[in-house]
Amino acid sequence: MRRFIFVFSQVHAGFRHAEMESICNLYGIPCDNNISLLCNQQHVYVFEFPSVDNVILILSRSVLIKTVIRPTNLLPYAYGLSEENATALLFKDIGKALDFKESPVDLTSPCNTFYVIEDYGSNSLQKLHFGKLIGCGQGQLKNDYSLADRCYIGNTTIDPELSFLQVNIAKVDIGSLVLDPFCGTGGLLIAAAHFGAAVLGSEINYQIARAVGRSSRAGVECNTAKESVVANFQQYGTDVYFMGLVIADSSQHLLWRPGTHSGTFPVFDAIITDPPYGVRERGQKVGIKEKKESWIIKNAQQ
């Protein structure tokens, strides 16, 4: 087993364990037992994995891991470094003279990157970590799929970072069949399609499903003909994974229910959703209402 230093983002810390465990299970990677110790206060952890390839697979999915380095040394901060003292990095040759040939300097895309990580506890430096960079997580996805740049959004379109986090926890992968029964403008399905899943949604609100009516953008009165759920997938080049949107009441349709119209086993590999709630997006149902007396105009002339 090899040791690796994981540096986590400081947002959504409560989901670190769930995401890490799900990604490991998805790729059949043995989980370090210390993963269960992930907490909100600490952001740097040392985990053991069989190989670098395992870590690269984890980094290819995780949105909560910032960077991973392979440590060359792990020291407690037990000696007197001070901010007031000058610091130098010296190379000493023993038994052979150092070669002073200059190598090319590339700060944009270097072949080797080394990190020095200072791990602070309660306002004091606890440990120094030094090692070679293995890679970075997928935190840039929240910018690549920013709602500010998305073609079509609704009042409560889910945050991109949360959508990718939810997809990771659901273990969505290439070839998965995914349903969102409250898909809205398709925020969660877009994240699932990014990883190669075939996606299908259902939505009860005709105006949201067809992108008609008032726009959710500030300063914009109505949606345009260019805005649609399909246009969102086309924007990111994942429309080939979008199977369609069913306008239906999710409390009534039988899309996911085994043993009825779907056969004797589940159809979908994952069902991920962000149900409507609150004032801006109230829950809705479709059905026949009981007739009320106030609806009938008595003695009305034909």
N, C-alpha and C positions, 0 to 999 in steps of 0.2 A: 504494500500500500504506500502511496505517495502523499505527502502533505501539500496542501494548497491553502492560500490565504484568500478568503472571499470578502470583498468589500460590498456592503449592501447599501442601496438607496435608503434614505431616511423617511420615505413616504410609504404608506400602506404596510407598515412594519408587521402588523398583525397577520398578514397573509404570507409572510416569508416561509414559514414551515409548510403550509399547505401547497404553495407553488413548488417549492423545492422537492417535496416528497412526490408530488404528482408527476413532475418531469422525470425524476429518477425511475418511477414505476413505468412511465410511458416507454422509456428506452431500455428498460431492464438493467439499470445501473444499481449496484448495491449501495444502499443508503448508509452513510456514516451515522452511527447512533447519536452523535452529538447534534445532529440536525434538530432533534427534539428540544434542544436548549435554546433555539433561536428566540430572541425576545425583542422588546421595543427599545430598550435602553442602549444596547451594544450594537455596533454596526460593522465590526471586523471580527471574523471567525476563522479558525483553522480547522479544516475538514480533511479527511483522508479518503482517497479514491484510488482504484486500481491503476488508472492510466490517465494521461493527459487527454486522450480522446474522449473519455467520459466527461471531463470538465468542459471540453469544447462543445459537446452535445448539449449540456446543461445551459451553456452560454448562448447557444443558438435559439433558445426559447425564452429564457427568463427575462422579465422586465424589471425585476426588483434587484438583481445583481448588477452592480456597476462595473467592477473589474475583478479579475482573479490573477494572482501572481504565484509563481513557484518560488518558495523561499530558499534563499541560500544561507540564511542565518536568522535566528529568532532569539532576540536578547531582551531580558528585562531591563528597564531603564534604571540601571543600578550604579551608574557612574556619572560624574559631575559635568555634564554639558551645560553650558549657560548661553543665553541669548546675547550676552555682552561679549563673549569670547569668539574670536575668529576661528573658522573651521577650514581645514584643508583635506583633500583626498589624495593620498600618496601611494604610488606603486613601487614596491621594493623588489629588486631582483636578487635571487639567491642561487648561485651556481651557474647563472647564465645572464648575459647582458640583455636588457630589454630592447626590443626592436622599436625604433622610433619612426617607422614608416607611417605616414598619415593615411588614414582610411577616409572615404567620403563621408561627409556629415549630411544627414537627411532628417530634418525634424518633422517632416510631413508624413512620410511613410518609411520609417526605418525598419531594418530587418530585425533588430533586437532593441527592446525597450525595457529599461529597468526602473523599478519604482522604489521609493522610500516612503513608507506609510507610518505616520505617527498616530498611535492609538491612544486617545485621551480618555480618561475615566472621569472622575468628578473634578474637572478643571485642572487636572495634573496628568502629565504624560506617563502612561503605564508601560507601553512597549513600543519598540521600534521594529518594523518589518522591512526587510530588504529582499528583493527577488526580481526575477524576470517575468515580464507581463505575458500571461497566457492568452488573454483576450478580454473583451468587454461584452456585457449583456445587451439586451435589446431595448434599452431605455429610449433609444432614438425613435422607436415606433410611435410614441406619443406625439412626436413632432411630424413624422411622415404622414400620420393620419389625423392631423389637427382638425378640430371641428371648424375652426375659423376658415379653413381652406376647402372644406368639404362641400360638394355640390348641393346636397339636400340634407337639411337637419330639421329636427322637431324641437318642441319645447323642452323635452327631457331626454334628448339623445344622450346615451351613456358616454362618459368620459373614455377616450381611447385607451388610456393606460389601464383602467378598470376592465375594459372589454377584453384586452389581451390577457390580463391576469385571470379573468374568469374562464377564458378559453383554455389556458394552461392547466388550471385546476380540473377542468373537465376532460383533460387528456385528449384533446382534439388533435388529429394528425392527418397526414395525406390519406385520402380515401375515406375518411370518416363521413358519415351521413348525419347532419346536424339540423335540428329544428329549433326555431325560436317561436313559441306560440303567441308572444306579444311583441312582434318584431319592430313595429313602428317604422322608422326610417332605415332600419337594418344595421345599426351600430355593432351589435354583437356578431351578426352574421358576416359582416365585413372582416372582422378580426379572425373568425374561423376560416374564411376563404383565403386569407393571407397565408395560412399554413396548409392549403391544399385540400380543404374539406368541401364536400358538396353540401350546399346549404339550402334550406327551405324555410319560409316564414309564413305565419298567419297573423292577420290584423283585423280587428273588428271595425275600426274607424275607416270608412271609405275615403274620406278626404285625405287622411294621412297616407293610406295605401296608394292612392292615385296622385298624391302631391297637388291637390287643388285647394283653393281657399287662401286664407291669410298666411303670410310667411312668418316664421319664428325668428327671423333676423331683425335686428334693430334697424329702424329706418326704412324697411322694405314692406310694402303694403301686401302684395300677393305673390304667391309662387308663380314661377314662369314655366313655359313649356319645356325648358331644358332641365328642370328639376324633377327627379324621380328616384325611386329606390334603385332601379336598374342603372341609372346614370352614376350613382355612387360606386357601384361595382366597376363600371366602365372606367371611371376616373382612376381607379387603382389597378386596372388591368386584370381583374379577377371575375369578370362577368361570366366567364366560361364555367365557373363553379356555382353560379346562382341558378337554382332550379325553378324559382318562381315564388310568388306570394299569393296566398289564398286569403280572400276576404271572408272571414268566418269568426264565429264566437267560440273561443277556446274552451269554454265551459260545456260546449255541446258537441263539437266535432270529435271524431274518433281517430284522428291521425296517428296518435301514439299508443293507443290502447290495445295491448295484445289480447288475443282470445275473442275479439269481436270481428271487425272487418279487416283487421291487420293480420289474421292468422293466429298461430299459437305461440309466437315469439315476438319480442320487440323489433320494431323496424329501424329505429334510430340508434346510432352509437352514442349520441349525446343530445340532451335537451338543455339548452341554456337560455336564460331569459331575464329580463328586468321588468317585472310586472308594473302596470300603471298604479300610481298612488299619489296622494296629495291633491292640492287644489288645482294645479296646472294640468294634470292628466288624471281625471277621475276614472274609476272602473266603469265599464259599460257591459250590458248584456243585450242580446237580441231575443225577442220572444213576443208572444201575443199578450197584450195587456187586458185585464178584466174591464169590461165595459162599465162605465159610470153613468149615472143618471144625468149628471151635469153636461155630458157630451150631447145629449139629445134635446133638440129644440121642439118642444111640444106645440101642437096645434099650428105648426108651420105650414104655410100654403105651398103647394107644389107648383 
